Amino acid sequence: MTAQNTLEINADASTKTKELRKIIKFEESKMDDIYKVYQNYGIAYKKISSNLEGNADRLKKIDTYVDSELEKILTEEQYISYLKYFRDRTR
């Protein structure tokens, strides 16, 4: 992966983390963990993005990873808000 891709992935992870925090208002202490989830998502997504139709199963696994990791990090109420505001409209 090139440095440019890494910068884009990191910037996107940061943006998504801040956007999530704005809506869900989770504790600042959770920001690093959530950032890492979105960073891992970005890395995995980049690997399959050139052929999303052919990688539908992998995309579903990546989405499931994000959901399960955020479920571990967020409270139940926060996680439900995430699903409502972000999961249903993103990606």
Phi, psi and omega in degrees: 000137182281164178299322179298315178299317180298317178298317179296316180297315180296319179295318179295318178298319179295315179298314181296321179297313180294320179296317178298317182294325180299319182276316189267338177060045177281165183296146180300329181297342180269353186299317181298317180296317180291320176303315181297323177298311181292328176294314178298320176301313182299319179295312181294319181296319181301323181294333184247356189296337180286346180212070183294322179297318180286344181244031183302320179295318179294321178298319178297320178296320179295316178298318179296321177301311181300312181301313184292323179292317179293327177297325178290325186277317186273160172289168180300316179297317178295320180295319177299320177296319177302311181300318182292312188269334187243312188295321184287345185239352187261171173081000000 
